[in-house]
Amino acid sequence: MEDRSHKVLLALVMLFLFAVIVLQYVCPGTECQLLRLRALSPAAVSDPYRAEDETPARFVPRFNFSAGDLLRRVDFNIKGDDLIVFLHIQKTGGTTFGRHLVRNIQLEQPCECRAGQKKCTCHRPGKRETWLFSRFSTGWSCGLHADWTELTNCVPSVVDSKKEVRLRPSR
């Protein structure tokens, strides 16, 4: 009988150790969201920026856009003079998104990407001008990782330099 109780005890200890190991894979670190009962409380759900010790938050989200700005619909006319300018912000998935813009979007005339070349040709249907201003279509025309200020100064001059004066749209 004693031998059987040792086996049951050993099985329970092994089960406990297995559960601890699985928990470490499912929930690494010292604070597991699955085990924190406080995470289920209404206060924690309503304000994710409130510190646990009720000290003032170090990060206060500020949005400079109204709900109308965020929900507005913009129609892009690929056959007209509309131009998409891709602002690449580092470490935010911009390279992947930029590649997606030139390779995977279903358009009337998709970008032509040739094997071994980093740049793709993104011409408007029936024209020899581009509809996309990004490193994957125009190269580093405004410098490596140009910010908003550099792009607003650089893009019009680069785009306008490739058109005849009478064909330039007013911006």
DSSP file (Angstrom, degrees, kcal/mol; ACC not computed):
  #  RESIDUE AA STRUCTURE BP1 BP2  ACC     N-H-->O    O-->H-N    N-H-->O    O-->H-N    TCO  KAPPA ALPHA  PHI   PSI    X-CA   Y-CA   Z-CA
    1    1 A M     >        0   0    0      0, 0.0     4,-1.9     0, 0.0     5,-0.2   0.000 360.0 360.0 360.0 -39.6    0.0    0.0    0.0
    2    2 A E  H  >  +     0   0    0      1,-0.2     4,-1.8     2,-0.2     5,-0.1   0.870 360.0  54.1 -64.8 -36.2    2.9    2.4    0.8
    3    3 A D  H  > S+     0   0    0      1,-0.2     4,-1.7     2,-0.2    -1,-0.2   0.884 107.7  50.4 -65.1 -39.0    4.5    1.7   -2.6
    4    4 A R  H  > S+     0   0    0      1,-0.2     4,-2.0     2,-0.2    -1,-0.2   0.888 108.1  51.6 -67.7 -39.2    1.2    2.7   -4.3
    5    5 A S  H  X S+     0   0    0     -4,-1.9     4,-2.4     1,-0.2    -1,-0.2   0.846 107.5  53.7 -66.6 -34.2    0.9    5.9   -2.3
    6    6 A H  H  X S+     0   0    0     -4,-1.8     4,-2.8     2,-0.2    -1,-0.2   0.893 108.4  49.8 -65.2 -38.9    4.5    6.8   -3.3
    7    7 A K  H  X S+     0   0    0     -4,-1.7     4,-2.4     2,-0.2    -2,-0.2   0.899 111.7  47.6 -66.6 -40.0    3.6    6.3   -7.0
    8    8 A V  H  X S+     0   0    0     -4,-2.0     4,-2.3     2,-0.2    -2,-0.2   0.923 113.8  47.7 -65.7 -43.5    0.5    8.5   -6.7
    9    9 A L  H  X S+     0   0    0     -4,-2.4     4,-2.4     2,-0.2    -2,-0.2   0.917 112.5  49.1 -62.4 -43.7    2.5   11.2   -4.9
   10   10 A L  H  X S+     0   0    0     -4,-2.8     4,-2.5     1,-0.2    -2,-0.2   0.893 110.5  51.5 -62.2 -40.8    5.3   11.0   -7.6
   11   11 A A  H  X S+     0   0    0     -4,-2.4     4,-2.4     2,-0.2    -2,-0.2   0.898 110.4  48.5 -64.2 -40.5    2.6   11.3  -10.3
   12   12 A L  H  X S+     0   0    0     -4,-2.3     4,-2.3     2,-0.2    -2,-0.2   0.909 111.9  48.6 -65.8 -41.9    1.2   14.4   -8.7
   13   13 A V  H  X S+     0   0    0     -4,-2.4     4,-2.5     2,-0.2    -2,-0.2   0.912 112.7  48.5 -63.2 -42.7    4.6   16.0   -8.3
   14   14 A M  H  X S+     0   0    0     -4,-2.5     4,-2.5     2,-0.2    -2,-0.2   0.901 111.2  50.4 -64.9 -40.4    5.4   15.2  -12.0
   15   15 A L  H  X S+     0   0    0     -4,-2.4     4,-2.3     2,-0.2    -2,-0.2   0.902 110.7  49.6 -63.1 -41.0    2.0   16.6  -13.0
   16   16 A F  H  X S+     0   0    0     -4,-2.3     4,-2.2     2,-0.2    -2,-0.2   0.928 111.9  47.5 -63.2 -46.2    2.7   19.8  -11.0
   17   17 A L  H  X S+     0   0    0     -4,-2.5     4,-2.3     2,-0.2    -2,-0.2   0.899 111.3  51.3 -63.1 -40.9    6.2   20.2  -12.6
   18   18 A F  H  X S+     0   0    0     -4,-2.5     4,-2.6     1,-0.2    -1,-0.2   0.918 109.7  50.2 -61.6 -43.1    4.8   19.6  -16.1
   19   19 A A  H  X S+     0   0    0     -4,-2.3     4,-2.3     1,-0.2    -2,-0.2   0.889 110.0  50.5 -63.3 -39.3    2.1   22.3  -15.4
   20   20 A V  H  X S+     0   0    0     -4,-2.2     4,-1.7     2,-0.2    -1,-0.2   0.909 111.5  48.1 -64.6 -42.3    4.8   24.8  -14.3
   21   21 A I  H  X S+     0   0    0     -4,-2.3     4,-1.4     2,-0.2    -2,-0.2   0.925 112.9  47.6 -65.1 -44.7    6.9   24.1  -17.4
   22   22 A V  H  X S+     0   0    0     -4,-2.6     4,-2.5     1,-0.2     3,-0.3   0.900 109.2  54.7 -62.9 -40.1    3.9   24.5  -19.7
   23   23 A L  H  X S+     0   0    0     -4,-2.3     4,-2.9     1,-0.2    -1,-0.2   0.865 103.7  55.3 -61.7 -36.6    3.0   27.7  -17.8
   24   24 A Q  H  < S+     0   0    0     -4,-1.7    -1,-0.2     2,-0.2    -2,-0.2   0.850 111.3  44.4 -65.7 -34.0    6.4   29.1  -18.5
   25   25 A Y  H  < S+     0   0    0     -4,-1.4    -2,-0.2    -3,-0.3    -1,-0.2   0.888 119.1  41.6 -75.1 -40.0    6.0   28.6  -22.2
   26   26 A V  H  < S+     0   0    0     -4,-2.5    -2,-0.2     1,-0.3    -3,-0.2   0.863 133.1  19.7 -73.8 -36.3    2.5   29.9  -22.3
   27   27 A C  S  < S-     0   0    0     -4,-2.9    -1,-0.3    -5,-0.2    -2,-0.1  -0.640  78.5-175.2-139.1  75.7    3.1   32.8  -20.0
   28   28 A P        +     0   0    0      0, 0.0     3,-0.2     0, 0.0     2,-0.1  -0.274  46.7  41.3 -71.6 161.3    6.8   33.8  -19.7
   29   29 A G  S    S-     0   0    0      1,-0.2     3,-0.1     3,-0.1    -2,-0.1  -0.269  97.5 -72.3  94.9 178.2    8.0   36.5  -17.3
   30   30 A T  S    S+     0   0    0      1,-0.2     2,-0.6    -2,-0.1    -1,-0.2   0.749 116.5  54.7 -85.8 -24.3    7.1   37.4  -13.8
   31   31 A E        -     0   0    0     -3,-0.2     2,-0.5     5,-0.0    -1,-0.2  -0.914  69.5-167.3-116.1 109.0    3.7   38.8  -14.5
   32   32 A C    >>  -     0   0    0     -2,-0.6     4,-1.2     1,-0.1     3,-0.6  -0.825  15.9-152.9 -98.2 125.5    1.4   36.6  -16.3
   33   33 A Q  T 34 S+     0   0    0     -2,-0.5    -1,-0.1     1,-0.2     6,-0.1   0.810  96.5  58.8 -64.3 -29.0   -1.8   38.1  -17.7
   34   34 A L  T 34 S+     0   0    0      1,-0.2    -1,-0.2    -3,-0.1    -7,-0.0   0.820 111.6  39.3 -70.5 -28.5   -3.6   34.8  -17.5
   35   35 A L  T <4 S+     0   0    0     -3,-0.6     2,-0.8    -8,-0.0    -1,-0.2   0.598  89.7  99.9 -97.4 -12.2   -3.0   34.6  -13.8
   36   36 A R    ><  -     0   0    0     -4,-1.2     3,-0.6     1,-0.2     4,-0.3  -0.653  48.8-171.0 -81.4 112.5   -3.6   38.2  -12.8
   37   37 A L  G >  S+     0   0    0     -2,-0.8     3,-1.2     1,-0.2     4,-0.3   0.772  82.8  66.3 -70.5 -26.0   -7.1   38.5  -11.4
   38   38 A R  G >  S+     0   0    0      1,-0.3     3,-1.5     2,-0.2     6,-0.4   0.790  87.3  68.2 -68.0 -26.6   -6.7   42.2  -11.4
   39   39 A A  G <  S+     0   0    0     -3,-0.6    -1,-0.3     1,-0.3    -2,-0.2   0.736  96.9  54.9 -65.5 -20.3   -6.6   42.3  -15.1
   40   40 A L  G <  S+     0   0    0     -3,-1.2    -1,-0.3    -4,-0.3    -2,-0.2   0.541  85.0 105.4 -89.0  -7.2  -10.2   41.2  -15.2
   41   41 A S  S <> S-     0   0    0     -3,-1.5     4,-1.6    -4,-0.3     3,-0.4  -0.405  80.7-119.8 -73.1 151.4  -11.4   44.1  -13.0
   42   42 A P  H  > S+     0   0    0      0, 0.0     4,-2.3     0, 0.0     5,-0.2   0.829 110.3  58.3 -61.2 -33.2  -13.3   46.9  -14.7
   43   43 A A  H  > S+     0   0    0      1,-0.2     4,-1.5     2,-0.2     7,-0.2   0.901 107.1  46.5 -65.2 -40.3  -10.7   49.5  -13.7
   44   44 A A  H  4 S+     0   0    0     -6,-0.4    -1,-0.2    -3,-0.4     6,-0.1   0.857 114.6  47.3 -71.0 -34.2   -7.9   47.7  -15.4
   45   45 A V  H  < S+     0   0    0     -4,-1.6    -2,-0.2     1,-0.2    -1,-0.2   0.877 110.5  51.3 -74.5 -37.2   -9.9   47.2  -18.6
   46   46 A S  H  < S+     0   0    0     -4,-2.3    -2,-0.2     1,-0.3    -1,-0.2   0.836 120.5  28.5 -73.5 -32.7  -11.2   50.8  -18.8
   47   47 A D    ><  +     0   0    0     -4,-1.5     3,-1.3    -5,-0.2    -1,-0.3  -0.812  58.2 177.2-132.6  94.0   -7.8   52.5  -18.5
   48   48 A P  T 3  S+     0   0    0      0, 0.0    -1,-0.1     0, 0.0    -2,-0.1   0.627  81.8  60.4 -71.2 -10.8   -4.8   50.5  -19.8
   49   49 A Y  T 3  S+     0   0    0      2,-0.1     2,-0.4     8,-0.1    10,-0.3   0.484  77.5 106.7 -95.6  -2.7   -2.4   53.5  -19.0
   50   50 A R  S <  S-     0   0    0     -3,-1.3    -3,-0.1    -7,-0.2     2,-0.1  -0.619  72.6-123.7 -78.4 130.8   -3.1   53.6  -15.3
   51   51 A A    >   -     0   0    0      4,-0.9     3,-1.5    -2,-0.4     6,-0.1  -0.350  15.3-120.1 -71.7 154.0   -0.3   52.2  -13.2
   52   52 A E  T 3  S+     0   0    0      1,-0.3    -1,-0.1     2,-0.1    -2,-0.0   0.837 114.6  50.7 -64.6 -33.5   -0.9   49.4  -10.8
   53   53 A D  T 3  S-     0   0    0      2,-0.0    -1,-0.3     1,-0.0    -2,-0.1   0.249 117.1-113.3 -90.9  14.9    0.2   51.4   -7.8
   54   54 A E    <   +     0   0    0     -3,-1.5    -2,-0.1     1,-0.2     3,-0.1   0.626  67.3 146.0  65.7  16.7   -2.1   54.3   -8.9
   55   55 A T        -     0   0    0      1,-0.1    -4,-0.9    -5,-0.0    -1,-0.2  -0.455  63.1 -80.5 -75.3 158.3    0.7   56.7   -9.7
   56   56 A P        -     0   0    0      0, 0.0    -1,-0.1     0, 0.0     2,-0.1  -0.288  54.9-101.5 -59.8 144.2    0.2   59.1  -12.6
   57   57 A A        -     0   0    0      1,-0.1    -7,-0.1    -3,-0.1     3,-0.1  -0.380  18.5-149.4 -67.6 142.0    0.7   57.5  -16.0
   58   58 A R  S    S+     0   0    0     -9,-0.2     2,-0.5     1,-0.2    -1,-0.1   0.765  87.5  51.6 -80.3 -26.9    4.0   58.3  -17.7
   59   59 A F        -     0   0    0    -10,-0.3    -1,-0.2     2,-0.0    -2,-0.1  -0.949  65.0-176.0-115.0 121.8    2.4   58.0  -21.1
   60   60 A V        -     0   0    0     -2,-0.5     2,-0.1    -3,-0.1    -2,-0.0  -0.964  26.4-129.8-116.5 115.9   -0.7   60.0  -21.9
   61   61 A P        -     0   0    0      0, 0.0     2,-0.4     0, 0.0   -12,-0.0  -0.420  25.9-173.6 -68.7 135.5   -2.2   59.2  -25.3
   62   62 A R        -     0   0    0     -2,-0.1     2,-0.5     2,-0.0    -2,-0.0  -0.997   8.1-161.5-129.8 130.1   -3.0   62.2  -27.4
   63   63 A F        -     0   0    0     -2,-0.4     0, 0.0     1,-0.1     0, 0.0  -0.947   9.2-168.6-113.8 125.2   -4.7   62.1  -30.7
   64   64 A N        +     0   0    0     -2,-0.5     2,-0.4     2,-0.1    -1,-0.1   0.295  67.6  81.8 -92.1   9.7   -4.4   65.1  -33.0
   65   65 A F  S    S-     0   0    0      4,-0.0     2,-0.1     3,-0.0    -2,-0.1  -0.916  73.5-132.8-118.0 141.8   -7.1   63.7  -35.3
   66   66 A S     >  -     0   0    0     -2,-0.4     4,-1.9     1,-0.1     5,-0.2  -0.396  33.1-105.9 -80.0 167.3  -10.9   63.9  -34.9
   67   67 A A  H  > S+     0   0    0      1,-0.2     4,-1.8     2,-0.2     5,-0.1   0.873 123.3  56.1 -61.3 -36.2  -13.1   60.9  -35.3
   68   68 A G  H  > S+     0   0    0      1,-0.2     4,-0.8     2,-0.2    -1,-0.2   0.885 105.2  51.2 -63.0 -39.0  -14.2   62.3  -38.7
   69   69 A D  H  4 S+     0   0    0      1,-0.2     3,-0.5     2,-0.2    -1,-0.2   0.906 112.2  46.4 -63.4 -41.4  -10.5   62.6  -39.8
   70   70 A L  H  < S+     0   0    0     -4,-1.9    -1,-0.2     1,-0.2    -2,-0.2   0.790 117.4  42.4 -73.5 -27.5   -9.9   58.9  -38.9
   71   71 A L  H  < S+     0   0    0     -4,-1.8    -1,-0.2    -5,-0.2    -2,-0.2   0.429  85.5 121.1 -99.5   0.2  -13.1   57.6  -40.6
   72   72 A R     <  -     0   0    0     -4,-0.8     2,-0.5    -3,-0.5    -3,-0.0  -0.276  57.2-133.1 -68.3 152.3  -13.0   59.7  -43.8
   73   73 A R        -     0   0    0      2,-0.0     2,-0.5     0, 0.0    -1,-0.1  -0.892  16.7-163.6-106.8 132.9  -12.9   57.9  -47.1
   74   74 A V        -     0   0    0     -2,-0.5     2,-0.5     2,-0.0    -2,-0.0  -0.973   9.4-146.9-119.4 124.9  -10.5   59.0  -49.7
   75   75 A D        -     0   0    0     -2,-0.5     2,-0.5     2,-0.0    -2,-0.0  -0.797  11.8-150.8 -91.7 128.6  -10.9   58.0  -53.3
   76   76 A F        -     0   0    0     -2,-0.5     2,-0.9     6,-0.1     3,-0.1  -0.882   1.5-156.1-102.9 123.6   -7.6   57.5  -55.2
   77   77 A N    > > -     0   0    0     -2,-0.5     5,-0.8     1,-0.2     3,-0.7  -0.834  11.4-178.6-102.0  98.6   -7.7   58.2  -58.9
   78   78 A I  T 3 5S+     0   0    0     -2,-0.9    -1,-0.2     1,-0.2    29,-0.0   0.767  83.8  52.6 -68.6 -25.0   -4.8   56.1  -60.5
   79   79 A K  T 3 5S+     0   0    0     45,-0.1    -1,-0.2    -3,-0.1    -2,-0.1   0.647 109.6  54.4 -84.8 -15.2   -5.7   57.5  -63.9
   80   80 A G  T < 5S-     0   0    0     -3,-0.7    44,-0.1    51,-0.0    -4,-0.0   0.319 112.4 -73.0 -91.9-138.8   -5.6   61.1  -62.8
   81   81 A D  T   5S+     0   0    0      2,-0.0    -3,-0.1    87,-0.0    -2,-0.0   0.317  80.5 131.3-106.9   6.1   -2.9   63.1  -61.0
   82   82 A D      < -     0   0    0     -5,-0.8     2,-0.4     1,-0.0    -6,-0.1  -0.296  36.8-166.3 -63.3 144.8   -3.3   61.5  -57.6
   83   83 A L        -     0   0    0      2,-0.0     2,-0.6    49,-0.0    49,-0.2  -0.998  15.7-145.2-136.6 130.9   -0.1   60.4  -56.0
   84   84 A I  E     -a  132   0A   0     47,-2.8    49,-3.4    -2,-0.4     2,-0.6  -0.868  15.0-163.3 -94.5 124.9    0.5   58.1  -53.0
   85   85 A V  E     -a  133   0A   0     -2,-0.6     2,-0.7    47,-0.2    49,-0.2  -0.948   8.4-149.7-109.6 118.6    3.5   59.2  -51.0
   86   86 A F        -     0   0    0     47,-2.5     2,-0.8    -2,-0.6    49,-0.2  -0.798   4.1-158.2 -94.6 114.6    4.8   56.5  -48.6
   87   87 A L        -     0   0    0     -2,-0.7     2,-0.8    47,-0.1    60,-0.1  -0.830  12.5-149.2 -91.6 111.1    6.4   57.8  -45.5
   88   88 A H        -     0   0    0     -2,-0.8     2,-0.5    58,-0.3    -2,-0.0  -0.731  10.5-166.8 -88.1 111.4    8.6   55.1  -44.1
   89   89 A I    > > -     0   0    0     -2,-0.8     3,-0.9     1,-0.0     5,-0.6  -0.873  30.5-110.8 -97.2 126.6    8.9   55.2  -40.3
   90   90 A Q  T 3 5S+     0   0    0     -2,-0.5    -1,-0.0     1,-0.2     0, 0.0  -0.186  91.2  10.1 -61.9 145.4   11.7   53.0  -39.1
   91   91 A K  T 3 5S+     0   0    0      1,-0.1    -1,-0.2     0, 0.0     0, 0.0   0.775  98.4 101.2  61.6  32.2   11.0   49.8  -37.1
   92   92 A T  T < 5S-     0   0    0     -3,-0.9    -2,-0.1     0, 0.0    -1,-0.1   0.194 105.7 -90.1-126.0  14.7    7.2   49.9  -37.8
   93   93 A G  T  >5S+     0   0    0     -4,-0.0     4,-2.4     3,-0.0     5,-0.2   0.656  81.8 139.9  86.1  16.9    7.0   47.3  -40.5
   94   94 A G  H  >< +     0   0    0     -5,-0.6     4,-2.9     1,-0.2     5,-0.2   0.845  66.0  53.6 -65.6 -36.3    7.5   49.9  -43.3
   95   95 A T  H  > S+     0   0    0      2,-0.2     4,-2.3     1,-0.2    -1,-0.2   0.937 112.3  45.0 -64.5 -45.3    9.7   47.7  -45.5
   96   96 A T  H  > S+     0   0    0      2,-0.2     4,-2.1     1,-0.2    -2,-0.2   0.924 115.4  47.4 -63.1 -44.6    7.2   44.9  -45.5
   97   97 A F  H  X S+     0   0    0     -4,-2.4     4,-2.2     2,-0.2    -2,-0.2   0.902 110.8  52.2 -64.2 -41.0    4.3   47.4  -46.1
   98   98 A G  H  X S+     0   0    0     -4,-2.9     4,-1.3     1,-0.2    -1,-0.2   0.899 109.9  48.2 -62.1 -41.7    6.3   49.1  -48.9
   99   99 A R  H  X S+     0   0    0     -4,-2.3     4,-1.9     1,-0.2     5,-0.3   0.899 109.5  53.8 -63.7 -39.7    7.0   45.8  -50.6
  100  100 A H  H  X>S+     0   0    0     -4,-2.1     4,-2.0     1,-0.2     5,-0.8   0.889 103.0  57.8 -62.1 -38.9    3.3   44.9  -50.3
  101  101 A L  H  <5S+     0   0    0     -4,-2.2     4,-0.3     1,-0.2    10,-0.2   0.892 115.9  33.8 -58.4 -40.8    2.4   48.2  -52.0
  102  102 A V  H  <5S+     0   0    0     -4,-1.3    -1,-0.2    -3,-0.2     9,-0.2   0.682 128.6  32.7 -92.1 -17.6    4.4   47.3  -55.1
  103  103 A R  H  <5S+     0   0    0     -4,-1.9    -3,-0.2    -5,-0.1    -2,-0.2   0.782 121.5  30.0-109.4 -31.9    3.9   43.6  -55.3
  104  104 A N  T  <5S+     0   0    0     -4,-2.0     2,-0.3    -5,-0.3    -3,-0.2   0.572  79.5 108.1-115.6  -9.7    0.5   42.5  -53.9
  105  105 A I      < -     0   0    0     -5,-0.8     2,-0.9    -4,-0.3     6,-0.2  -0.561  66.1-130.1 -77.0 131.0   -2.1   45.3  -54.5
  106  106 A Q        +     0   0    0     -2,-0.3     2,-0.3     4,-0.1    -1,-0.1  -0.705  43.8 157.6 -84.0 108.5   -4.6   44.3  -57.2
  107  107 A L        -     0   0    0     -2,-0.9     0, 0.0     1,-0.1     0, 0.0  -0.800  58.0-105.7-125.9 167.4   -4.8   47.2  -59.6
  108  108 A E  S    S+     0   0    0      1,-0.3    -1,-0.1    -2,-0.3    -2,-0.0   0.911 122.2  17.5 -57.9 -42.6   -5.8   47.7  -63.2
  109  109 A Q  S    S-     0   0    0     14,-0.1    -1,-0.3    16,-0.0     3,-0.1  -0.825  90.5-158.5-130.3  93.5   -2.1   48.0  -64.0
  110  110 A P        -     0   0    0      0, 0.0    13,-0.2     0, 0.0    -4,-0.1  -0.170  32.2 -83.8 -68.7 165.0    0.0   46.6  -61.2
  111  111 A C        -     0   0    0    -10,-0.2     2,-0.7    -6,-0.2    11,-0.2  -0.375  39.9-126.5 -65.7 145.0    3.6   47.5  -60.5
  112  112 A E  B     -B  121   0B   0      9,-2.9     9,-2.6    -3,-0.1     2,-0.5  -0.866  28.5-175.8 -97.2 118.1    6.1   45.6  -62.6
  113  113 A C        -     0   0    0     -2,-0.7     2,-0.3     7,-0.2     7,-0.1  -0.963   8.5-156.8-116.8 122.1    8.8   44.0  -60.3
  114  114 A R    >   -     0   0    0     -2,-0.5     3,-1.9     5,-0.5    -2,-0.0  -0.764  29.6 -99.0-100.1 144.6   11.7   42.2  -62.0
  115  115 A A  T 3  S+     0   0    0     -2,-0.3     3,-0.1     1,-0.3    -1,-0.1  -0.324 108.0  19.7 -59.7 135.3   13.7   39.5  -60.2
  116  116 A G  T 3  S+     0   0    0      1,-0.2     2,-0.4     2,-0.0    -1,-0.3   0.306 102.3 103.7  88.2  -9.0   16.9   40.8  -58.8
  117  117 A Q    <   -     0   0    0     -3,-1.9    -1,-0.2     1,-0.1    -3,-0.0  -0.877  55.6-158.3-108.7 139.7   15.8   44.5  -58.8
  118  118 A K  S    S+     0   0    0     -2,-0.4     2,-0.3    -3,-0.1    -1,-0.1   0.817  75.9  69.9 -81.8 -31.9   14.8   46.4  -55.7
  119  119 A K        -     0   0    0     18,-0.1    -5,-0.5    19,-0.1     2,-0.3  -0.655  66.7-158.6 -91.0 143.6   12.8   49.0  -57.6
  120  120 A C        -     0   0    0     16,-3.7     2,-0.7    -2,-0.3    -7,-0.2  -0.843  21.1-118.7-114.3 155.2    9.5   48.3  -59.3
  121  121 A T  B     -B  112   0B   0     -9,-2.6    -9,-2.9    -2,-0.3     2,-0.6  -0.854  28.3-178.3 -97.1 117.0    7.9   50.3  -62.1
  122  122 A C        +     0   0    0     -2,-0.7     9,-1.5   -11,-0.2    10,-0.5  -0.700  15.1 170.1-117.0  76.8    4.5   51.6  -60.9
  123  123 A H  B     -C  130   0C   0     -2,-0.6     7,-0.2   -13,-0.2     5,-0.1  -0.567  36.5-111.0 -90.6 151.9    3.1   53.5  -64.0
  124  124 A R    >   -     0   0    0      5,-2.4     3,-2.1    -2,-0.2     2,-0.2  -0.430  54.0 -80.0 -70.3 153.2   -0.4   54.8  -64.4
  125  125 A P  T 3  S-     0   0    0      0, 0.0    -1,-0.1     0, 0.0     3,-0.1  -0.391 115.9  -0.6 -58.7 122.9   -2.5   53.0  -67.0
  126  126 A G  T 3  S+     0   0    0      1,-0.2     2,-0.3    -2,-0.2    -2,-0.0   0.518 119.1  91.3  76.9   6.3   -1.5   54.3  -70.4
  127  127 A K  S <  S-     0   0    0     -3,-2.1    -1,-0.2     2,-0.2    -4,-0.0  -0.844  72.2-134.1-129.3 165.6    1.1   56.8  -69.1
  128  128 A R  S    S+     0   0    0     -2,-0.3     2,-0.3    -5,-0.1    -6,-0.1  -0.056  76.2  96.6-107.1  29.7    4.8   56.8  -68.3
  129  129 A E  S    S-     0   0    0     -5,-0.1    -5,-2.4    34,-0.0     2,-0.2  -0.883  72.6-114.7-120.6 154.1    4.4   58.4  -64.9
  130  130 A T  B     -C  123   0C   0     -2,-0.3    -7,-0.2    -7,-0.2     3,-0.1  -0.526  12.7-164.8 -88.9 151.5    4.3   56.8  -61.4
  131  131 A W  S    S+     0   0    0     -9,-1.5   -47,-2.8    -2,-0.2     2,-0.4   0.458  77.3  63.9-104.7  -8.4    1.3   56.8  -59.0
  132  132 A L  E     -a   84   0A   0    -10,-0.5     2,-0.7   -49,-0.2   -47,-0.2  -0.972  60.0-164.2-125.2 128.6    3.5   55.7  -56.0
  133  133 A F  E     +a   85   0A   0    -49,-3.4   -47,-2.5    -2,-0.4     2,-0.3  -0.872  45.1 116.8-111.1  96.6    6.3   57.7  -54.4
  134  134 A S  S >>>S-     0   0    0     -2,-0.7     4,-3.2   -49,-0.2     3,-1.3  -0.931  78.6 -97.1-150.0 170.6    8.2   55.2  -52.3
  135  135 A R  T 345S+     0   0    0     -2,-0.3     4,-0.3     1,-0.3     5,-0.1   0.757 122.3  56.0 -66.1 -22.1   11.7   53.7  -52.1
  136  136 A F  T 345S+     0   0    0    -17,-0.1   -16,-3.7     2,-0.1    -1,-0.3   0.576 120.5  27.1 -86.5  -9.0   10.4   50.6  -54.0
  137  137 A S  T <45S+     0   0    0     -3,-1.3    -2,-0.2   -18,-0.2   -15,-0.2   0.714 138.4  18.3-117.3 -39.5    9.1   52.7  -56.9
  138  138 A T  T  <5S-     0   0    0     -4,-3.2    -3,-0.2     1,-0.4     2,-0.1   0.450  96.8-133.0-112.5  -3.0   11.2   55.8  -57.1
  139  139 A G      < -     0   0    0     -5,-0.8     2,-1.1    -4,-0.3    -1,-0.4  -0.460  60.9 -31.1  81.0-160.1   14.3   54.8  -55.0
  140  140 A W  S >  S+     0   0    0      1,-0.2     3,-1.5    -2,-0.1    -1,-0.2  -0.378  78.4 151.3 -91.6  55.4   15.7   57.1  -52.4
  141  141 A S  T 3  S+     0   0    0     -2,-1.1    -1,-0.2     1,-0.3     3,-0.1   0.801  77.2  32.8 -60.0 -32.2   14.8   60.3  -54.2
  142  142 A C  T 3  S-     0   0    0      1,-0.4    -1,-0.3    -3,-0.3    -2,-0.1   0.167 125.1 -89.3-111.8  16.8   14.4   62.3  -50.9
  143  143 A G    X   -     0   0    0     -3,-1.5     3,-0.9     3,-0.1     2,-0.4  -0.188  62.2 -42.1  99.7 167.4   17.1   60.5  -48.9
  144  144 A L  T 3  S-     0   0    0      1,-0.3    -4,-0.0    -3,-0.1    -3,-0.0  -0.567 123.6 -10.4 -72.8 122.4   17.3   57.5  -46.6
  145  145 A H  T 3  S-     0   0    0     -2,-0.4    -1,-0.3     1,-0.1   -55,-0.1   0.931  85.7-160.8  53.0  54.5   14.3   57.4  -44.3
  146  146 A A    <   -     0   0    0     -3,-0.9   -58,-0.3     1,-0.1    -1,-0.1  -0.389   7.3-136.9 -63.8 139.2   13.1   60.9  -45.1
  147  147 A D     >  -     0   0    0    -60,-0.1     4,-2.5    -2,-0.1     5,-0.2  -0.283  32.3 -87.2 -89.2-177.9   10.7   62.4  -42.5
  148  148 A W  H  > S+     0   0    0      1,-0.2     4,-2.7     2,-0.2     5,-0.2   0.892 126.4  50.1 -58.6 -44.1    7.5   64.3  -43.2
  149  149 A T  H  > S+     0   0    0      1,-0.2     4,-1.5     2,-0.2    -1,-0.2   0.926 112.0  47.3 -63.0 -45.6    9.3   67.7  -43.5
  150  150 A E  H  > S+     0   0    0      1,-0.2     4,-2.3     2,-0.2     5,-0.2   0.904 113.5  48.9 -62.6 -40.3   11.8   66.4  -45.9
  151  151 A L  H  X S+     0   0    0     -4,-2.5     4,-2.6     1,-0.2    -2,-0.2   0.907 107.5  52.8 -68.0 -41.2    9.1   64.7  -48.0
  152  152 A T  H  < S+     0   0    0     -4,-2.7    -1,-0.2     1,-0.2    -2,-0.2   0.816 117.8  39.3 -66.2 -27.2    6.8   67.8  -48.2
  153  153 A N  H  < S+     0   0    0     -4,-1.5     4,-0.5    -5,-0.2    -1,-0.2   0.821 124.3  37.6 -85.1 -33.6    9.8   69.8  -49.5
  154  154 A C  H  X S+     0   0    0     -4,-2.3     4,-2.3    -5,-0.2     5,-0.2   0.890 102.6  64.1 -89.5 -43.7   11.3   67.2  -51.7
  155  155 A V  H  X S+     0   0    0     -4,-2.6     4,-2.9     1,-0.2     5,-0.3   0.899 101.0  49.6 -57.1 -50.1    8.4   65.3  -53.3
  156  156 A P  H  > S+     0   0    0      0, 0.0     4,-2.7     0, 0.0    -1,-0.2   0.910 113.3  47.2 -58.1 -40.4    6.8   68.1  -55.4
  157  157 A S  H  > S+     0   0    0     -4,-0.5     4,-1.6    -3,-0.2    -2,-0.2   0.899 114.6  46.0 -68.7 -38.1   10.2   69.1  -56.8
  158  158 A V  H  X S+     0   0    0     -4,-2.3     4,-0.6     2,-0.2    -1,-0.2   0.933 117.6  42.8 -68.5 -45.1   11.1   65.5  -57.8
  159  159 A V  H >< S+     0   0    0     -4,-2.9     3,-1.0    -5,-0.2     4,-0.2   0.922 115.8  48.2 -67.6 -44.1    7.7   64.8  -59.3
  160  160 A D  H >< S+     0   0    0     -4,-2.7     3,-1.3    -5,-0.3    -1,-0.2   0.800 102.4  63.2 -68.2 -28.0    7.4   68.1  -61.1
  161  161 A S  H 3< S+     0   0    0     -4,-1.6    -1,-0.2     1,-0.3    -2,-0.2   0.729 100.9  53.6 -68.6 -18.9   10.9   67.7  -62.5
  162  162 A K  T << S+     0   0    0     -3,-1.0     2,-0.3    -4,-0.6    -1,-0.3   0.458 103.8  67.2 -93.8  -1.7    9.8   64.7  -64.4
  163  163 A K  S <  S-     0   0    0     -3,-1.3     2,-0.1    -4,-0.2     5,-0.1  -0.830  88.0-104.6-117.6 155.8    6.8   66.4  -66.1
  164  164 A E    >>  -     0   0    0     -2,-0.3     3,-1.3     1,-0.1     4,-0.6  -0.474  38.6-112.7 -70.0 150.9    6.5   69.1  -68.7
  165  165 A V  G >4 S+     0   0    0      1,-0.3     3,-1.0     2,-0.2    -1,-0.1   0.869 116.2  52.3 -56.4 -40.7    5.4   72.4  -67.2
  166  166 A R  G 34 S+     0   0    0      1,-0.2    -1,-0.3     3,-0.0    -2,-0.0   0.696 108.9  51.5 -72.3 -17.3    2.0   72.4  -68.9
  167  167 A L  G <4 S+     0   0    0     -3,-1.3    -1,-0.2    -7,-0.1    -2,-0.2   0.479  81.3 113.5 -96.7  -3.6    1.2   68.9  -67.5
  168  168 A R    <<  -     0   0    0     -3,-1.0     2,-0.1    -4,-0.6    -8,-0.0  -0.513  64.0-132.5 -73.7 129.1    2.0   69.6  -63.9
  169  169 A P        -     0   0    0      0, 0.0     2,-0.4     0, 0.0    -1,-0.1  -0.432  23.3-107.2 -75.6 154.9   -1.0   69.5  -61.6
  170  170 A S              0   0    0      1,-0.1     0, 0.0    -2,-0.1     0, 0.0  -0.667 360.0 360.0 -79.5 136.4   -1.6   72.3  -59.1
  171  171 A R              0   0    0     -2,-0.4    -1,-0.1    -3,-0.0    -3,-0.0   0.366 360.0 360.0-116.8 360.0   -0.9   71.1  -55.6
